[in-house]
Amino acid sequence: MAAYENAGKSDDWYTPKYIFEALGLHFDTDVASPSDGPRYVPCDNWISSGSLDKSWRGLIWMNPPFGHQSTKRLWLRKFIQHGDGVALVPDRTSAPWFQEAAPLMDAICFVSPKIKFERPDGSCGQSPGTGTALLAIGEQSMAALLGCGLGMVVRPRIAA
């Protein structure tokens, strides 16, 4: 998550278990899994390399690299094209990549308080400099965000 917390050691940060418990979903695939596999993600399959070049199937969980906006755009384009899942991203609401993706979501949860991600050794990171948003596409994912109790939920794309 935040390179400043563990500079040079790892870019892997794990989503805490309480996020998945609140969502109450079982995912088919974690499409951006650390190489050791998911720690808490309730899923059947995971992709830890080359995910953007592979086919995704079913309900997906996506906590992609938090790097440069061009990287986030690539991941979000594939997420939107796939059309079924939950993505965890920084809530940089004024960033162009966020402005492009947000209107295409069925629901967005602005998680509060800020998520303290876990390091690969299991220790908890510091409070990050930015908050986190969960993006949902698809009925099941939208329903999970609407009922998760993790923060304020908005519905940018409401069916007519």
C-alpha positions in Angstrom: 0.0 0.0 0.0 2.2 2.8 1.1 5.8 2.5 0.0 7.0 5.0 2.6 6.2 2.6 5.4 8.4 -0.2 4.3 10.6 1.3 1.6 12.6 -1.1 -0.5 11.2 -4.2 1.3 7.9 -5.1 -0.4 5.1 -3.6 -2.4 2.7 -6.3 -1.1 0.1 -5.2 1.3 -2.7 -7.4 2.4 -6.4 -6.4 2.9 -7.4 -7.1 6.5 -9.8 -9.9 7.2 -12.6 -7.7 8.5 -13.2 -6.2 5.0 -14.1 -9.7 3.6 -16.2 -10.5 6.6 -18.2 -7.3 6.1 -18.6 -8.0 2.4 -19.8 -11.5 3.0 -18.9 -12.6 -0.5 -17.1 -15.7 -1.8 -15.1 -14.7 -4.9 -14.2 -16.9 -7.8 -10.8 -15.2 -8.4 -8.4 -12.8 -6.7 -7.0 -11.2 -9.9 -4.1 -9.3 -8.2 -3.0 -11.7 -5.5 0.5 -11.5 -3.9 2.8 -14.3 -5.1 2.2 -16.3 -1.9 -1.5 -16.3 -2.5 -4.3 -14.5 -0.7 -4.1 -14.3 3.1 -7.8 -13.8 3.8 -9.6 -13.5 0.4 -12.4 -16.0 0.3 -11.9 -17.2 -3.2 -11.3 -20.3 -5.3 -8.5 -19.1 -7.6 -5.9 -16.4 -7.6 -3.7 -14.8 -10.2 -0.4 -13.4 -9.0 1.3 -12.5 -12.3 0.3 -11.5 -15.8 -3.3 -10.9 -14.7 -4.0 -8.1 -17.2 -3.1 -10.6 -20.0 -5.3 -13.4 -18.7 -9.0 -14.1 -18.8 -10.9 -13.4 -15.6 -13.9 -15.5 -14.7 -16.8 -15.1 -12.3 -17.0 -12.8 -9.3 -13.6 -11.2 -8.8 -11.7 -9.5 -6.0 -9.2 -6.9 -7.2 -6.7 -5.0 -4.9 -4.4 -3.9 -7.7 -1.0 -2.1 -7.3 -1.5 1.4 -6.0 1.2 2.8 -8.2 1.0 5.3 -11.0 -2.3 6.4 -12.4 -1.6 4.8 -15.8 -1.3 1.4 -14.0 -4.6 2.0 -12.1 -6.3 2.9 -15.4 -5.2 -0.5 -17.0 -6.5 -2.4 -14.0 -9.8 -0.5 -13.9 -10.4 -0.8 -17.6 -10.1 -4.6 -17.3 -12.3 -4.6 -14.2 -15.0 -2.5 -16.0 -14.8 -4.7 -19.1 -15.2 -7.9 -16.9 -18.2 -6.4 -15.2 -18.5 -8.5 -12.1 -16.6 -7.9 -8.8 -15.3 -5.7 -6.1 -12.1 -3.5 -6.5 -10.2 -1.8 -3.7 -8.6 1.5 -4.8 -7.3 4.7 -3.1 -10.1 7.2 -2.9 -8.5 9.9 -4.8 -11.7 11.3 -6.0 -10.3 14.2 -8.0 -7.8 12.0 -9.9 -8.5 11.6 -13.6 -8.5 7.8 -13.4 -11.0 7.9 -10.5 -13.3 10.4 -12.4 -13.2 8.1 -15.4 -14.1 4.9 -13.5 -16.5 6.1 -10.8 -19.5 6.9 -13.1 -19.3 3.3 -14.4 -19.7 1.7 -11.0 -22.9 0.3 -9.6 -21.8 1.3 -6.1 -18.8 2.9 -4.3 -18.1 2.5 -0.6 -15.8 5.1 0.9 -14.3 3.1 3.7 -14.1 4.7 7.2 -11.9 4.7 9.1 -8.9 4.4 6.9 -7.9 0.8 6.3 -4.6 -0.2 8.0 -3.3 -2.8 5.6 -1.1 -5.7 6.7 2.5 -6.3 5.8 3.7 -9.6 4.4 4.9 -10.5 7.9 1.4 -10.1 9.4 2.1 -6.8 11.2 -0.3 -3.9 10.8 0.8 -0.9 8.8 0.3 2.7 9.9 -2.7 4.7 8.9 -2.3 5.5 5.2 -2.1 9.0 3.9 -5.2 8.4 1.8 -8.5 6.7 2.3 -9.8 3.7 0.4 -12.8 3.1 -1.8 -14.4 -0.2 -2.7 -15.8 -0.2 -6.2 -18.6 -2.6 -7.2 -19.8 -3.8 -10.6 -22.7 -6.3 -10.8 -25.8 -6.9 -8.7 -24.1 -9.2 -6.1 -21.2 -6.9 -5.6 -23.4 -3.8 -5.3 -25.6 -5.5 -2.7 -22.6 -6.5 -0.7 -21.4 -2.8 -0.6 -24.8 -1.5 0.2 -25.0 -3.9 3.3 -21.4 -4.0 4.4 -21.4 -1.1 6.9 -17.8 -0.1 6.1 -18.6 3.5 5.2 -20.6 5.8 3.1 -22.0 4.1 -0.1 -23.0 6.0 -3.2 -24.6 4.6 -6.4 -23.2 6.6 -9.4 -24.8 4.4 -12.0 -28.5 3.8 -11.2 -30.5 1.8 -13.7 -33.4 3.6 -15.3 
